[in-house]
Amino acid sequence: MGNKKVIILGSSRKNGNTTKIVDEISKEHHFDVVNLSDYNISYYDYESKNIDDDFLPLIRRILEEYDTLIFATPVYWYNMSGIMKVFFDRISDLIRIEKETGRKLRGKKIGVITNSHDNEIEDSFYIPFQKSADYLGMEYLGHAHFNANILNQQTKIELTFI
């Protein structure tokens, strides 16, 4: 696979600030992008009534094709976006009903890209990503935060964790 990287974009706006940041990074580093808003992914369900939505085919493809998963989310109410949270919750399917697929998470690397209208956010924001990586046997590479208020054509978008 050669450490192929993908950005998993979880924003409610297809042309918002997070998308602009992701577009710039993907062009510069030649990363693929998976926009979660292009998929029908329903909430986690203990009865697995959602087994036929887009989550399982999507996560299988991601795990087959990529070694590094970079999650990009705006900060909504001091947390990841709703669409990103639903995606993370659905990883529970890989522990309960798709264990073979879930084992493929082991050894993968993850990073996080965030943006808000602040210069920085609390490190505690990243705990769900860090703890999930640890629990699933993944390597947490780090994170980068961007202030949407100061993004412009001259802003150099860098990811120090890759």
C-alpha positions as CSV (number, residue, x, y, z in Angstrom):
1,M,0.0,0.0,0.0
2,G,2.9,2.3,0.6
3,N,1.4,4.5,3.4
4,K,-1.4,5.8,1.2
5,K,-3.3,8.6,3.0
6,V,-7.0,9.6,2.9
7,I,-8.8,12.6,4.5
8,I,-12.2,11.7,5.8
9,L,-14.1,14.9,5.7
10,G,-17.0,15.3,8.2
11,S,-18.7,18.7,7.6
12,S,-22.3,19.7,7.1
13,R,-21.3,22.2,4.4
14,K,-19.8,20.9,1.2
15,N,-18.2,24.3,0.4
16,G,-17.4,25.4,4.0
17,N,-14.1,26.3,5.7
18,T,-13.2,22.7,6.5
19,T,-13.7,21.7,2.9
20,K,-11.5,24.6,1.7
21,I,-8.7,23.5,4.1
22,V,-9.1,19.8,3.0
23,D,-9.0,20.8,-0.7
24,E,-5.8,22.7,-0.2
25,I,-4.1,19.9,1.8
26,S,-5.3,17.2,-0.6
27,K,-3.9,19.1,-3.6
28,E,-0.6,19.8,-2.0
29,H,0.0,16.3,-0.6
30,H,-2.0,14.3,-3.2
31,F,-4.3,12.8,-0.6
32,D,-7.6,11.3,-1.5
33,V,-10.7,12.7,0.1
34,V,-13.8,10.9,1.3
35,N,-16.6,13.3,2.0
36,L,-19.0,11.7,4.5
37,S,-21.8,13.9,3.3
38,D,-21.7,11.9,0.0
39,Y,-22.8,8.8,1.9
40,N,-25.9,7.6,3.7
41,I,-24.6,6.6,7.1
42,S,-27.2,6.2,9.8
43,Y,-26.7,6.3,13.6
44,Y,-25.3,3.3,15.5
45,D,-28.0,0.7,16.2
46,Y,-27.6,-2.1,18.6
47,E,-30.0,-4.2,16.5
48,S,-28.0,-3.5,13.3
49,K,-31.1,-2.4,11.4
50,N,-28.8,-0.1,9.5
51,I,-26.5,-2.8,8.1
52,D,-27.5,-2.0,4.5
53,D,-26.5,1.7,4.6
54,D,-23.2,3.0,3.2
55,F,-21.0,2.6,6.3
56,L,-19.8,-1.0,6.0
57,P,-18.9,-0.8,2.2
58,L,-17.2,2.6,2.8
59,I,-15.1,1.5,5.8
60,R,-14.1,-1.7,4.1
61,R,-12.8,0.3,1.1
62,I,-11.0,2.8,3.3
63,L,-9.3,0.0,5.2
64,E,-8.3,-1.9,2.1
65,E,-6.9,1.2,0.3
66,Y,-5.3,3.4,3.0
67,D,-2.8,3.2,5.8
68,T,-3.3,6.7,7.2
69,L,-6.7,8.1,8.0
70,I,-6.9,11.9,8.6
71,F,-10.2,13.0,10.1
72,A,-11.2,16.6,9.2
73,T,-14.0,18.2,11.2
74,P,-15.2,21.7,12.1
75,V,-15.6,22.3,15.8
76,Y,-19.3,22.3,16.6
77,W,-20.2,23.2,20.2
78,Y,-16.7,22.1,21.4
79,N,-16.9,18.8,19.7
80,M,-16.5,17.0,16.4
81,S,-19.3,17.5,13.9
82,G,-22.4,15.3,14.1
83,I,-21.6,13.5,10.9
84,M,-18.1,12.7,12.1
85,K,-19.5,11.5,15.5
86,V,-21.9,9.2,13.7
87,F,-19.0,7.8,11.6
88,F,-17.0,7.2,14.8
89,D,-20.0,5.6,16.6
90,R,-20.4,3.2,13.7
91,I,-16.9,1.8,14.3
92,S,-18.7,-0.1,17.0
93,D,-20.0,-2.3,14.1
94,L,-16.4,-3.4,13.5
95,I,-16.2,-4.6,17.1
96,R,-19.5,-6.4,17.2
97,I,-20.7,-7.6,13.8
98,E,-17.7,-7.1,11.4
99,K,-14.8,-8.2,13.5
100,E,-12.6,-9.3,10.5
101,T,-12.9,-5.8,9.1
102,G,-12.3,-4.3,12.6
103,R,-9.0,-6.2,12.9
104,K,-7.8,-4.2,9.8
105,L,-7.8,-1.0,11.9
106,R,-4.8,-2.4,13.9
107,G,-1.6,-0.7,12.8
108,K,-3.3,2.1,10.8
109,K,-2.4,5.7,11.6
110,I,-4.7,8.5,12.2
111,G,-4.5,12.3,12.4
112,V,-7.0,15.1,12.9
113,I,-7.6,18.4,11.2
114,T,-9.9,20.9,12.9
115,N,-11.1,24.4,12.3
116,S,-13.1,27.0,14.2
117,H,-13.1,30.7,14.6
118,D,-10.4,30.5,17.3
119,N,-6.6,30.4,17.0
120,E,-6.5,27.2,19.1
121,I,-8.7,24.8,20.8
122,E,-8.3,22.8,24.0
123,D,-6.2,19.6,23.7
124,S,-9.1,17.8,25.3
125,F,-11.0,18.1,22.0
126,Y,-8.8,15.4,20.6
127,I,-9.2,12.9,23.4
128,P,-11.9,10.9,21.6
129,F,-9.6,10.5,18.6
130,Q,-6.6,9.6,20.7
131,K,-8.5,7.1,22.9
132,S,-10.2,5.5,20.0
133,A,-6.8,5.1,18.2
134,D,-5.3,3.5,21.4
135,Y,-8.3,1.2,21.9
136,L,-8.3,0.0,18.3
137,G,-4.5,-0.5,18.1
138,M,-3.9,2.5,15.8
139,E,-1.2,5.1,16.0
140,Y,-2.3,8.6,16.7
141,L,0.0,10.9,14.7
142,G,-1.3,14.3,15.9
143,H,-3.5,17.1,14.9
144,A,-3.6,20.5,13.3
145,H,-6.1,23.3,14.0
146,F,-6.9,26.2,11.7
147,N,-8.7,29.5,12.4
148,A,-11.3,29.9,9.7
149,N,-11.3,33.7,10.2
150,I,-7.8,34.1,8.9
151,L,-7.7,31.7,6.0
152,N,-7.0,33.3,2.7
153,Q,-5.2,32.6,-0.5
154,Q,-1.8,33.2,1.0
155,T,-2.3,31.0,4.1
156,K,0.1,28.2,4.1
157,I,-1.7,25.1,5.3
158,E,0.8,22.7,6.9
159,L,0.4,19.3,8.6
160,T,3.3,18.8,10.9
161,F,2.2,15.3,11.9
162,I,2.6,13.7,8.5
